[in-house]
Amino acid sequence: MTLAGSGAPRAGPATEPKGSTTMAGNDLGGLLGGLLGGGGQQGGVASGGGGAVLGALLGALMNKNGGNNPLGGLLEGLTKAGLTDQTQSWVGSGENQPVTGEQVRQAVPDDALRQAAEQAGVSPERAADQIAQVLPGTVDKLTPDGRMPTESLEEIIRKQGL
């Protein structure tokens, strides 16, 4: 009986980091799917696909960087990749400039994109394309004051009633 009890705890911690990433990604994906409200541009991809992949990516970035607001880290990576005008258009007022899947692939750490794609069941290229479709509108909705919020991403989404 003691052996069976010791086997379960040993399996839990070994899978915990991946499970926590998956859980964070799934939670963020669900929240982002609600935020996007079906406004995706490619039927099947719509909010569920793009929101889920973006949520999985943000969950992977959160675990990788140890922060509770991976959105800032993602935008910083995009800015470093030369997409300052795009990211500023999403955070600021005015029309949101588009970003391509290729630009997302260049700006996001490969391991984080692969992890998000795996969780969503798509290729990394497809994941980057889906993220590119939903990212401008998502960032715009998460930054209504025209500046990057400091609270956790989940708190931002819940505070806005999304």
Secondary structure as a PSIPRED ss2 file (coil, helix, strand):
# PSIPRED VFORMAT (PSIPRED V4.0)

   1 M C   1.000  0.000  0.000
   2 T H   0.000  1.000  0.000
   3 L H   0.000  1.000  0.000
   4 A H   0.000  1.000  0.000
   5 G H   0.000  1.000  0.000
   6 S H   0.000  1.000  0.000
   7 G H   0.000  1.000  0.000
   8 A H   0.000  1.000  0.000
   9 P H   0.000  1.000  0.000
  10 R H   0.000  1.000  0.000
  11 A H   0.000  1.000  0.000
  12 G H   0.000  1.000  0.000
  13 P H   0.000  1.000  0.000
  14 A H   0.000  1.000  0.000
  15 T H   0.000  1.000  0.000
  16 E H   0.000  1.000  0.000
  17 P H   0.000  1.000  0.000
  18 K H   0.000  1.000  0.000
  19 G H   0.000  1.000  0.000
  20 S H   0.000  1.000  0.000
  21 T H   0.000  1.000  0.000
  22 T H   0.000  1.000  0.000
  23 M H   0.000  1.000  0.000
  24 A H   0.000  1.000  0.000
  25 G H   0.000  1.000  0.000
  26 N H   0.000  1.000  0.000
  27 D H   0.000  1.000  0.000
  28 L H   0.000  1.000  0.000
  29 G H   0.000  1.000  0.000
  30 G H   0.000  1.000  0.000
  31 L H   0.000  1.000  0.000
  32 L H   0.000  1.000  0.000
  33 G H   0.000  1.000  0.000
  34 G H   0.000  1.000  0.000
  35 L H   0.000  1.000  0.000
  36 L H   0.000  1.000  0.000
  37 G C   1.000  0.000  0.000
  38 G C   1.000  0.000  0.000
  39 G C   1.000  0.000  0.000
  40 G C   1.000  0.000  0.000
  41 Q C   1.000  0.000  0.000
  42 Q C   1.000  0.000  0.000
  43 G C   1.000  0.000  0.000
  44 G C   1.000  0.000  0.000
  45 V C   1.000  0.000  0.000
  46 A H   0.000  1.000  0.000
  47 S H   0.000  1.000  0.000
  48 G H   0.000  1.000  0.000
  49 G H   0.000  1.000  0.000
  50 G H   0.000  1.000  0.000
  51 G H   0.000  1.000  0.000
  52 A H   0.000  1.000  0.000
  53 V H   0.000  1.000  0.000
  54 L H   0.000  1.000  0.000
  55 G H   0.000  1.000  0.000
  56 A H   0.000  1.000  0.000
  57 L H   0.000  1.000  0.000
  58 L H   0.000  1.000  0.000
  59 G H   0.000  1.000  0.000
  60 A H   0.000  1.000  0.000
  61 L H   0.000  1.000  0.000
  62 M H   0.000  1.000  0.000
  63 N H   0.000  1.000  0.000
  64 K H   0.000  1.000  0.000
  65 N H   0.000  1.000  0.000
  66 G C   1.000  0.000  0.000
  67 G C   1.000  0.000  0.000
  68 N C   1.000  0.000  0.000
  69 N C   1.000  0.000  0.000
  70 P H   0.000  1.000  0.000
  71 L H   0.000  1.000  0.000
  72 G H   0.000  1.000  0.000
  73 G H   0.000  1.000  0.000
  74 L H   0.000  1.000  0.000
  75 L H   0.000  1.000  0.000
  76 E H   0.000  1.000  0.000
  77 G H   0.000  1.000  0.000
  78 L H   0.000  1.000  0.000
  79 T H   0.000  1.000  0.000
  80 K H   0.000  1.000  0.000
  81 A C   1.000  0.000  0.000
  82 G C   1.000  0.000  0.000
  83 L C   1.000  0.000  0.000
  84 T H   0.000  1.000  0.000
  85 D H   0.000  1.000  0.000
  86 Q H   0.000  1.000  0.000
  87 T H   0.000  1.000  0.000
  88 Q H   0.000  1.000  0.000
  89 S H   0.000  1.000  0.000
  90 W H   0.000  1.000  0.000
  91 V H   0.000  1.000  0.000
  92 G C   1.000  0.000  0.000
  93 S C   1.000  0.000  0.000
  94 G C   1.000  0.000  0.000
  95 E C   1.000  0.000  0.000
  96 N C   1.000  0.000  0.000
  97 Q C   1.000  0.000  0.000
  98 P C   1.000  0.000  0.000
  99 V C   1.000  0.000  0.000
 100 T C   1.000  0.000  0.000
 101 G H   0.000  1.000  0.000
 102 E H   0.000  1.000  0.000
 103 Q H   0.000  1.000  0.000
 104 V H   0.000  1.000  0.000
 105 R H   0.000  1.000  0.000
 106 Q H   0.000  1.000  0.000
 107 A H   0.000  1.000  0.000
 108 V C   1.000  0.000  0.000
 109 P C   1.000  0.000  0.000
 110 D H   0.000  1.000  0.000
 111 D H   0.000  1.000  0.000
 112 A H   0.000  1.000  0.000
 113 L H   0.000  1.000  0.000
 114 R H   0.000  1.000  0.000
 115 Q H   0.000  1.000  0.000
 116 A H   0.000  1.000  0.000
 117 A H   0.000  1.000  0.000
 118 E H   0.000  1.000  0.000
 119 Q H   0.000  1.000  0.000
 120 A H   0.000  1.000  0.000
 121 G C   1.000  0.000  0.000
 122 V C   1.000  0.000  0.000
 123 S C   1.000  0.000  0.000
 124 P H   0.000  1.000  0.000
 125 E H   0.000  1.000  0.000
 126 R H   0.000  1.000  0.000
 127 A H   0.000  1.000  0.000
 128 A H   0.000  1.000  0.000
 129 D H   0.000  1.000  0.000
 130 Q H   0.000  1.000  0.000
 131 I H   0.000  1.000  0.000
 132 A H   0.000  1.000  0.000
 133 Q H   0.000  1.000  0.000
 134 V H   0.000  1.000  0.000
 135 L H   0.000  1.000  0.000
 136 P H   0.000  1.000  0.000
 137 G H   0.000  1.000  0.000
 138 T H   0.000  1.000  0.000
 139 V H   0.000  1.000  0.000
 140 D H   0.000  1.000  0.000
 141 K H   0.000  1.000  0.000
 142 L H   0.000  1.000  0.000
 143 T C   1.000  0.000  0.000
 144 P C   1.000  0.000  0.000
 145 D C   1.000  0.000  0.000
 146 G C   1.000  0.000  0.000
 147 R C   1.000  0.000  0.000
 148 M C   1.000  0.000  0.000
 149 P C   1.000  0.000  0.000
 150 T C   1.000  0.000  0.000
 151 E C   1.000  0.000  0.000
 152 S C   1.000  0.000  0.000
 153 L H   0.000  1.000  0.000
 154 E H   0.000  1.000  0.000
 155 E H   0.000  1.000  0.000
 156 I H   0.000  1.000  0.000
 157 I H   0.000  1.000  0.000
 158 R H   0.000  1.000  0.000
 159 K H   0.000  1.000  0.000
 160 Q C   1.000  0.000  0.000
 161 G C   1.000  0.000  0.000
 162 L C   1.000  0.000  0.000
